[in-house]
Amino acid sequence: MANFISRLFSGKEDSKVSSRAIDMGSFGVPSIGPMAIDTSGALKIDIVYAVIKVIAESFAALPTKIYSRKGEKITIERDHDQYNLLKANPSRLYTSYSFKRSMATNLMIFGNAYAKIIRNNNGRPISYRILDSKNTMPFLVEYSNGEEDLWFKEWDSDEIIRGEDMIHWADLSSDPCFGVSRITNHSELLGMSKASLDYRNKLYSNGLKIGGTVSYPTEANITNDQLRELRASFQAIYGGVQEGTKIAFLSNGGKFEATKSSMNFADLQHIQSEQFTRESILALFLTPAGKLGMGDSKYNNLESMLTDFDKNVLTPLCVSWEQEHNRKIFRPSETKTHYVKCIIDAISRADLDTRSQYFDRAIKGGQLTINEVRRMNDLNPVEGGDEIYIPVNNVWPMSKMDTYIESVANGTKKSTTDE
């Protein structure tokens, strides 16, 4: 690979380069215990599937927009060539929602998510293509002048991709250039969950446990072959949850004696320990049980947990997503003024009461205008809706503050309706 990289830079002033793979660091040592599970089997565990689905879809539902800041003025750049690409149509193959959901899923499972930036002849991004996280690897390129750069290799096609042409989303690691999979790093924990699931399925597959015993008198002269046939026949007819309630008929003097309990203490202990394993998996992904509809949390406690989810899970995802795009999609003249932003407030769209209270405070506190609120709700602007209001006993528009102050000084205070 080093020779290939060197040929890429032949003829350039700094043509002497070297490359090396990124070190996985101390976090990247996979568990190899007897119950360890790999990334391919992680989504077969119900709780892991549910957690990753909630995180990926919550992030994917957040709108992504491009803003510019020039002095004190902040503008949504709807006419920017990257605006629609990020907000709605990153590729002909998938929507923005599908794109972000798959990227977040790859991040949660493999610790790294990759999307190649496809550029036109002018070097502007026109599309994104998601790459297989298992077959893509970053490597460090060191130039002779001491500078460093991160490039990527896609092993299936042997394609070398420049760092500026790759959206690379990395999870927690001791090396910021390469994330470590939570699945790989905690494969023993997930293996315990998978083992518990398998045990539970076997436990319930025959009505929790053997419901009783069948015995025959000595004079019945039951041979071993006949005993095996009787056992197989009895299990086929009466075994399982669906068939376990049928009435059994026995011949040759056979007697059925039911056990007092169909589940022993060890089985109960196992089911209780499974709950602790599920809670550990939730903690691994920083996801509250209430986000999955589990537990019996009260409303106030649930609301607090969901706020923690937004702060501890969605916000870090948004920040890393924004910063990676800010580095690679803007023109050199735009890097200091333009930026990408995920609108995390959009997660409360379904909560009309919360949104109404927020917008009411924002308008009365002078943070937003009526038309800005209407635009957030996809409504057309209204005349006079660009006024900024501030609280002065009642709510007044700033443009009429001189009139208010003069009326107070003259002792003839007027209301806004008198104007």
NORVEN-V415254 format. One record per backbone hydrogen bond with DSSP energy under -0.5 kcal/mol. NH is the residue of the N-H (numbers start at 1). CO is the residue of the C=O. If there is no record, write none. Layout:
# NORVEN-V415254
nh: <NH,NH>
co: <CO,CO>
This chain:
# NORVEN-V415254
nh: <5,6,7,8,9,9,10,12,15,15,17,18,20,22,28,29,30,31,36,37,41,42,42,43,44,45,46,49,50,51,52,53,54,55,56,57,58,59,60,61,62,65,67,68,69,70,70,71,73,75,77,77,78,80,83,84,86,87,88,89,91,96,99,100,101,102,103,104,105,106,107,108,109,110,111,111,112,113,114,115,116,117,118,118,119,120,123,126,127,128,129,131,135,136,137,139,140,141,142,142,143,143,144,146,149,151,151,152,153,154,155,155,158,159,161,161,165,166,167,168,169,169,170,171,176,178,180,183,185,186,187,190,191,192,193,194,195,196,197,198,199,200,201,202,203,204,205,206,207,208,209,213,215,220,221,223,227,228,229,230,231,232,233,234,235,236,237,238,239,244,246,254,255,257,257,258,259,268,269,270,271,272,273,274,275,276,277,278,279,280,281,282,283,284,285,286,287,288,291,292,292,293,294,302,303,304,305,306,307,308,309,310,311,312,313,314,315,317,318,319,320,321,322,323,324,325,326,327,328,328,329,334,335,337,338,339,341,343,343,344,346,347,348,349,351,352,355,356,357,358,359,360,361,362,363,364,365,366,367,368,370,370,371,373,374,375,376,377,378,379,385,387,389,390,392,392,394,396,398,400,401,404,405,406,407,408,409,410,411,412,418,419>
co: <1,2,3,4,5,6,7,9,12,13,15,142,140,138,25,26,28,184,33,187,38,38,39,39,41,42,44,45,46,47,48,49,50,51,52,53,54,55,56,57,59,341,339,75,337,68,73,69,70,68,66,75,76,77,80,80,82,83,84,84,94,88,95,96,97,98,99,100,101,102,103,104,105,106,106,107,106,169,131,167,129,165,116,127,117,124,120,118,118,90,116,114,132,133,153,151,20,149,18,140,141,147,16,143,141,139,149,161,137,159,135,153,154,154,152,159,162,163,115,166,113,167,168,111,174,175,172,109,181,182,184,186,187,188,189,190,191,192,193,194,195,196,197,198,199,200,201,202,204,203,207,257,255,217,218,221,223,224,225,226,227,228,229,230,231,232,233,234,235,240,243,251,215,213,255,256,211,264,265,266,267,268,269,270,271,272,273,274,275,276,277,278,279,280,281,283,282,286,288,288,289,290,289,298,299,300,301,302,303,304,305,306,307,308,309,309,310,313,314,315,316,317,318,319,320,321,322,323,324,325,325,331,331,334,334,67,65,63,341,342,343,344,345,346,348,350,351,352,353,354,355,356,357,358,359,360,361,363,362,362,385,387,385,369,370,371,372,373,375,374,382,384,387,396,390,394,392,390,388,397,398,400,401,402,403,404,405,406,408,407,415,416>
